[in-house]
Amino acid sequence: MGKQNKAQVGIGTLIIFIAMVLVAAVAAAVLIQTSGVLQQKASQTGQETITEVSSGLEIVKILGYDSNAPGGSIEKLAIYVTPSAAVEDIDLSKTMISLSDGTNIREFIYNSSYFTDAEATGVSNVFNNSYYGGANEFGIVVLNDADSSLSASTPTLNENDKVFLTIDLSDNSMTLSTRTTVTGRIQPEVGAPAIISFITPTTYTDKVMELQS
């Protein structure tokens, strides 16, 4: 083989080598970029998952009211809730409550007309009719709100806040008789729901009774 042919072979090999290096560089750049995107998405998904799991509402207790006790049926519910630990702010105006007595299912949304700041005005009876909405509505009675984050138009629940969510069952054709199994949930816009689950007492001897704690 002559010198000219050897030179041509050498140049060809060099061109192939350079091409391989370029292809490898492009591939590495694509992999690095893809890796960065995946890492960002994984971090975002992880944060969203943590928020969903760690935030939400906690039911402290549920009180029922029977105006005709002894006897009669439960006409009103007052659900005492507070944020879960490490909670994000919860907009209660976007929260939905669902209830089932085994026969009927009802869903309730917030009505700002039934917002009461009991911490500021003082409330001796949480079952006052003015705190309860109509059909498919719930109200809010504020018990503790150190940073004034809860208002009628923007009821934002955050750390250490405590409220009653009020439901008038009689306006929703859902009064609860004795030995009734009740299930449901309080579902915030973001975060885990609070689970409602109780069986009403065998007899109603007092007007106010604790149903879940």
C-alpha positions in Angstrom: 0.0 0.0 0.0 1.4 3.4 -0.9 1.8 6.4 1.3 -1.2 8.1 -0.3 -3.4 5.1 0.5 -2.1 4.9 4.1 -2.9 8.6 4.5 -6.4 8.2 3.2 -7.0 5.3 5.6 -5.6 7.3 8.5 -7.9 10.3 7.7 -10.9 8.0 7.4 -10.2 6.4 10.8 -9.7 9.9 12.3 -13.1 11.0 10.8 -14.8 7.9 12.2 -13.2 8.5 15.6 -14.2 12.2 15.7 -17.8 11.2 14.7 -17.9 8.6 17.5 -16.7 11.2 20.0 -19.4 13.7 18.8 -22.1 11.0 19.0 -21.0 10.1 22.5 -21.0 13.8 23.5 -24.5 14.4 22.2 -25.7 11.2 23.8 -24.2 12.2 27.1 -25.7 15.7 26.9 -29.1 14.1 26.3 -28.7 11.8 29.2 -27.7 14.6 31.5 -30.6 16.7 30.5 -33.0 13.8 30.8 -31.6 13.0 34.2 -32.1 16.6 35.4 -35.7 16.7 34.2 -36.5 13.3 35.9 -34.8 14.4 39.1 -36.9 17.6 39.1 -40.1 15.8 38.4 -39.3 13.2 41.1 -38.6 15.9 43.6 -41.8 17.7 42.7 -43.8 14.5 42.9 -42.2 13.6 46.2 -43.0 17.0 47.7 -46.7 16.7 46.5 -46.9 13.2 48.0 -45.5 14.4 51.3 -48.0 17.3 51.3 -50.9 15.0 50.6 -49.9 12.5 53.3 -48.8 14.9 56.0 -51.5 17.6 55.6 -55.2 17.5 56.1 -57.8 17.7 58.9 -58.1 15.9 62.2 -61.5 15.4 63.9 -61.2 16.1 67.6 -64.8 15.1 68.3 -68.3 15.2 66.8 -71.3 16.4 68.9 -74.9 15.7 68.1 -78.0 17.6 69.2 -81.5 16.4 69.8 -83.9 19.1 70.8 -86.6 16.6 71.9 -84.4 14.4 74.2 -85.1 12.1 75.8 -86.2 10.4 72.6 -86.4 12.0 69.2 -83.5 12.1 66.8 -80.3 13.9 66.1 -81.0 17.1 64.2 -77.6 18.9 64.2 -74.0 17.9 64.0 -71.1 20.1 65.3 -67.7 18.6 64.0 -64.7 19.9 66.0 -61.7 19.9 63.6 -58.1 21.1 63.7 -55.2 20.9 61.2 -53.0 17.8 61.2 -49.4 18.1 62.2 -47.1 19.8 59.6 -50.2 21.0 57.7 -50.3 23.3 54.8 -52.9 26.1 54.9 -56.4 24.7 54.3 -59.1 26.7 52.6 -62.3 25.6 54.3 -64.4 27.3 51.6 -63.0 24.6 49.2 -63.7 21.7 51.6 -66.5 19.2 51.1 -68.3 17.1 53.7 -70.0 13.9 52.8 -72.3 11.9 55.1 -74.2 8.6 54.8 -76.6 7.0 57.2 -76.8 3.7 55.2 -79.8 4.9 53.3 -79.2 8.5 52.3 -76.0 10.2 51.1 -75.5 14.0 51.5 -72.7 16.3 50.5 -72.2 19.7 52.1 -70.3 22.8 50.9 -69.4 26.0 52.9 -71.9 28.9 53.1 -70.2 32.1 54.2 -73.5 33.4 55.7 -73.0 30.9 58.5 -69.6 32.0 59.7 -69.2 32.9 63.4 -66.1 34.0 65.2 -66.9 32.6 68.7 -63.4 33.5 69.9 -64.2 37.2 69.3 -67.9 37.3 70.2 -68.3 34.5 72.6 -70.6 31.5 72.0 -72.3 29.7 74.8 -74.3 27.3 72.6 -72.7 25.9 69.5 -76.1 24.6 68.4 -77.7 28.0 68.0 -79.8 28.0 64.8 -78.0 31.0 63.3 -74.8 29.0 63.0 -76.3 26.3 60.7 -76.8 26.4 56.9 -79.6 25.0 54.9 -79.7 22.2 52.4 -76.3 20.9 51.4 -74.5 23.6 53.4 -72.2 23.8 56.4 -71.2 26.7 58.6 -68.1 27.5 60.6 -67.8 28.4 64.3 -64.3 29.6 65.1 -62.9 28.6 68.5 -59.2 29.5 68.2 -57.5 31.6 65.5 -54.3 33.3 66.8 -53.3 34.8 63.5 -56.8 35.9 62.3 -56.5 33.7 59.2 -60.2 32.7 59.4 -62.8 35.0 58.0 -66.2 34.5 56.4 -64.9 35.1 52.8 -61.5 33.3 53.2 -61.7 30.8 56.1 -58.1 29.6 56.0 -57.3 27.0 58.6 -53.6 26.7 59.7 -51.5 25.6 62.7 -53.3 25.6 66.1 -56.6 26.8 64.6 -59.7 25.1 66.0 -63.2 25.3 64.5 -66.6 23.6 64.6 -68.1 22.7 61.2 -71.9 22.9 61.6 -74.5 20.8 59.8 -78.3 21.0 60.1 -79.5 17.5 59.3 -83.1 18.4 59.6 -82.8 20.7 56.5 -81.4 17.8 54.6 -84.0 15.1 55.4 -81.4 13.2 57.3 -82.1 13.2 61.0 -80.4 10.3 62.8 -82.4 7.9 65.0 -80.8 5.6 67.6 -78.4 2.8 66.6 -77.7 4.4 63.2 -74.3 3.7 61.6 -72.9 7.0 60.1 -69.9 7.2 57.8 -68.4 10.0 55.7 -65.4 12.2 55.3 -64.3 15.8 55.4 -62.3 16.3 52.2 -60.0 19.4 52.0 -58.9 20.7 48.6 -55.3 19.4 49.4 -54.4 16.8 51.9 -55.8 13.7 53.5 -59.5 13.6 54.4 -60.8 13.3 58.0 -62.9 10.2 58.4 -66.3 10.3 60.0 -67.4 7.0 61.5 -69.7 6.4 64.5 -72.9 4.6 65.6 -75.5 6.7 67.3 -76.4 5.8 71.0 -79.1 3.2 71.9 -81.0 6.0 73.6 -81.0 9.8 73.6 -81.1 10.9 77.2 -79.4 14.3 76.8 -79.9 17.0 74.2 -76.1 17.2 73.5 -74.1 14.0 73.0 -70.6 13.1 71.9 -70.8 10.8 68.9 -67.1 10.5 67.9 -63.8 11.3 69.5 
